[in-house]
Amino acid sequence: MVLKSVAMQTAKILMIRRFQRFLEASAKMDVPILVHPWATVGEERMPEYNMYSIGMPSETALAVGSLIFSGIFDKYPNI
């Protein structure tokens, strides 16, 4: 088994025009996209709590939700 991957650190959502060529190439090569959160949502409002248990899942949901509702998976179903 051979696994290939690309990592990119960005605070941008993947559905924006800037990433269209990346998404198109990923679909053409049949390479899935992994969303891994980095920053946490709401950290500034609740600094005394462990934001990895709240913020990271929220950030992941926002990232994946933006992809779902953008229609990206309709255009590129194999990513």
Long-range contacts (C-beta under 8 A, 24 or more apart in sequence): 4-29, 4-31, 5-31, 5-34, 6-31, 9-38, 11-39, 13-63, 13-66, 13-67, 14-63, 14-66, 14-67, 14-72, 15-66, 15-67, 15-70, 15-72, 23-72, 23-75, 23-76, 23-79, 24-76, 26-76, 26-79, 27-76, 27-77, 27-78, 27-79, 30-78, 31-79, 32-78, 32-79, 33-79, 35-60, 35-63, 35-64, 35-67, 36-60, 37-63
